[in-house]
Amino acid sequence: MVVIPEKYNHLKRIYVDTTRIATQLDSPKVYYTIKPEIGYVVCGYCNICFVLKENADIDTERVYFYNERESKKYEQV
């Protein structure tokens, strides 16, 4: 189970099934990698907390691309 620090409780959460994240809202496109032992990462631009699902494939090369206008799509790296 992922434990999110209390200071992030107010942030929007997106649950993902891969450790690789990309986001581009009102910022440049940024990439993050979620460390499985931590289980989450917070985007420094949009302040969205990306949380790794319990059944996530931590070995995949797939990238979760978050864009509010398009909801989500996957890119191959």
PyRosetta script that sets phi, psi and omega in degrees:
from pyrosetta import init, pose_from_sequence

init()
pose = pose_from_sequence("MVVIPEKYNHLKRIYVDTTRIATQLDSPKVYYTIKPEIGYVVCGYCNICFVLKENADIDTERVYFYNERESKKYEQV")
pose.set_psi(1, 133.6)
pose.set_omega(1, -179.9)
pose.set_phi(2, -82.2)
pose.set_psi(2, 130.6)
pose.set_omega(2, 177.1)
pose.set_phi(3, -106.5)
pose.set_psi(3, 114.1)
pose.set_omega(3, 179.2)
pose.set_phi(4, -92.1)
pose.set_psi(4, 128.1)
pose.set_omega(4, 177.9)
pose.set_phi(5, -57.4)
pose.set_psi(5, 146.8)
pose.set_omega(5, -177.5)
pose.set_phi(6, -55.1)
pose.set_psi(6, -33.1)
pose.set_omega(6, -178.2)
pose.set_phi(7, -64.9)
pose.set_psi(7, -14.4)
pose.set_omega(7, 178.4)
pose.set_phi(8, -103.5)
pose.set_psi(8, 4.5)
pose.set_omega(8, -176.7)
pose.set_phi(9, -59.9)
pose.set_psi(9, -28.9)
pose.set_omega(9, -177.2)
pose.set_phi(10, -82.7)
pose.set_psi(10, -10.2)
pose.set_omega(10, -176.2)
pose.set_phi(11, -78.7)
pose.set_psi(11, 150.0)
pose.set_omega(11, 171.9)
pose.set_phi(12, -63.4)
pose.set_psi(12, 139.8)
pose.set_omega(12, 179.0)
pose.set_phi(13, -116.2)
pose.set_psi(13, 136.7)
pose.set_omega(13, 174.4)
pose.set_phi(14, -121.3)
pose.set_psi(14, 123.7)
pose.set_omega(14, -179.7)
pose.set_phi(15, -93.1)
pose.set_psi(15, 128.3)
pose.set_omega(15, -172.8)
pose.set_phi(16, -125.3)
pose.set_psi(16, 157.9)
pose.set_omega(16, -178.8)
pose.set_phi(17, -113.0)
pose.set_psi(17, 21.4)
pose.set_omega(17, 176.1)
pose.set_phi(18, -145.2)
pose.set_psi(18, 155.7)
pose.set_omega(18, -178.1)
pose.set_phi(19, -84.2)
pose.set_psi(19, -11.1)
pose.set_omega(19, -177.2)
pose.set_phi(20, -100.5)
pose.set_psi(20, 126.5)
pose.set_omega(20, -174.9)
pose.set_phi(21, -126.5)
pose.set_psi(21, 141.3)
pose.set_omega(21, 170.1)
pose.set_phi(22, -134.0)
pose.set_psi(22, 141.4)
pose.set_omega(22, 178.3)
pose.set_phi(23, -145.1)
pose.set_psi(23, 146.5)
pose.set_omega(23, 177.7)
pose.set_phi(24, -151.4)
pose.set_psi(24, 99.2)
pose.set_omega(24, 177.3)
pose.set_phi(25, -107.2)
pose.set_psi(25, -99.9)
pose.set_omega(25, 174.9)
pose.set_phi(26, -102.3)
pose.set_psi(26, 43.0)
pose.set_omega(26, -176.1)
pose.set_phi(27, -148.6)
pose.set_psi(27, 173.0)
pose.set_omega(27, 171.3)
pose.set_phi(28, -65.5)
pose.set_psi(28, 159.0)
pose.set_omega(28, 176.3)
pose.set_phi(29, -66.7)
pose.set_psi(29, 128.8)
pose.set_omega(29, 179.8)
pose.set_phi(30, -124.3)
pose.set_psi(30, 149.8)
pose.set_omega(30, -179.4)
pose.set_phi(31, -118.7)
pose.set_psi(31, 141.1)
pose.set_omega(31, 177.0)
pose.set_phi(32, -134.4)
pose.set_psi(32, 154.7)
pose.set_omega(32, 171.9)
pose.set_phi(33, -121.9)
pose.set_psi(33, 126.0)
pose.set_omega(33, 177.5)
pose.set_phi(34, -83.8)
pose.set_psi(34, 125.0)
pose.set_omega(34, 174.0)
pose.set_phi(35, -76.6)
pose.set_psi(35, 122.2)
pose.set_omega(35, -176.6)
pose.set_phi(36, -56.0)
pose.set_psi(36, -33.2)
pose.set_omega(36, -179.3)
pose.set_phi(37, -71.5)
pose.set_psi(37, -20.3)
pose.set_omega(37, 176.4)
pose.set_phi(38, -94.7)
pose.set_psi(38, -48.5)
pose.set_omega(38, 172.4)
pose.set_phi(39, 92.2)
pose.set_psi(39, 1.1)
pose.set_omega(39, 179.1)
pose.set_phi(40, -158.3)
pose.set_psi(40, 163.3)
pose.set_omega(40, 172.3)
pose.set_phi(41, -148.7)
pose.set_psi(41, 146.0)
pose.set_omega(41, 179.1)
pose.set_phi(42, -111.7)
pose.set_psi(42, 127.3)
pose.set_omega(42, 177.5)
pose.set_phi(43, -69.2)
pose.set_psi(43, 129.0)
pose.set_omega(43, -179.5)
pose.set_phi(44, -73.2)
pose.set_psi(44, -12.6)
pose.set_omega(44, 179.0)
pose.set_phi(45, -97.8)
pose.set_psi(45, -51.9)
pose.set_omega(45, -172.9)
pose.set_phi(46, -99.6)
pose.set_psi(46, -4.6)
pose.set_omega(46, 179.7)
pose.set_phi(47, 54.6)
pose.set_psi(47, 40.4)
pose.set_omega(47, 172.4)
pose.set_phi(48, -101.4)
pose.set_psi(48, 136.6)
pose.set_omega(48, 179.0)
pose.set_phi(49, -95.7)
pose.set_psi(49, 115.5)
pose.set_omega(49, 177.6)
pose.set_phi(50, -94.9)
pose.set_psi(50, 121.3)
pose.set_omega(50, -173.4)
pose.set_phi(51, -114.0)
pose.set_psi(51, 131.0)
pose.set_omega(51, -180.0)
pose.set_phi(52, -75.3)
pose.set_psi(52, 126.3)
pose.set_omega(52, 176.6)
pose.set_phi(53, -68.2)
pose.set_psi(53, 154.3)
pose.set_omega(53, -179.5)
pose.set_phi(54, -62.0)
pose.set_psi(54, -32.7)
pose.set_omega(54, -178.3)
pose.set_phi(55, -96.6)
pose.set_psi(55, 21.8)
pose.set_omega(55, -176.7)
pose.set_phi(56, -64.9)
pose.set_psi(56, 146.8)
pose.set_omega(56, 175.0)
pose.set_phi(57, -89.2)
pose.set_psi(57, 98.7)
pose.set_omega(57, -174.9)
pose.set_phi(58, -80.6)
pose.set_psi(58, -4.8)
pose.set_omega(58, -179.6)
pose.set_phi(59, -102.5)
pose.set_psi(59, -3.9)
pose.set_omega(59, -176.6)
pose.set_phi(60, -75.2)
pose.set_psi(60, 154.8)
pose.set_omega(60, 175.2)
pose.set_phi(61, -92.2)
pose.set_psi(61, -2.1)
pose.set_omega(61, -177.2)
pose.set_phi(62, -63.5)
pose.set_psi(62, 143.7)
pose.set_omega(62, 178.3)
pose.set_phi(63, -113.6)
pose.set_psi(63, 131.0)
pose.set_omega(63, 173.2)
pose.set_phi(64, -86.9)
pose.set_psi(64, 115.8)
pose.set_omega(64, 179.7)
pose.set_phi(65, -102.3)
pose.set_psi(65, 117.4)
pose.set_omega(65, -178.9)
pose.set_phi(66, -100.9)
pose.set_psi(66, 126.0)
pose.set_omega(66, 176.3)
pose.set_phi(67, -146.8)
pose.set_psi(67, 115.4)
pose.set_omega(67, -175.7)
pose.set_phi(68, -56.8)
pose.set_psi(68, -34.0)
pose.set_omega(68, -178.1)
pose.set_phi(69, -70.1)
pose.set_psi(69, -33.8)
pose.set_omega(69, -177.3)
pose.set_phi(70, -107.1)
pose.set_psi(70, 4.3)
pose.set_omega(70, -177.7)
pose.set_phi(71, 69.3)
pose.set_psi(71, -83.2)
pose.set_omega(71, 176.8)
pose.set_phi(72, -158.4)
pose.set_psi(72, 157.0)
pose.set_omega(72, 171.7)
pose.set_phi(73, -156.2)
pose.set_psi(73, 163.3)
pose.set_omega(73, -179.3)
pose.set_phi(74, -109.1)
pose.set_psi(74, 141.0)
pose.set_omega(74, 175.0)
pose.set_phi(75, -118.2)
pose.set_psi(75, 145.1)
pose.set_omega(75, 173.4)
pose.set_phi(76, -92.2)
pose.set_psi(76, 138.2)
pose.set_omega(76, 179.6)
pose.set_phi(77, -99.0)
pose.dump_pdb("model.pdb")
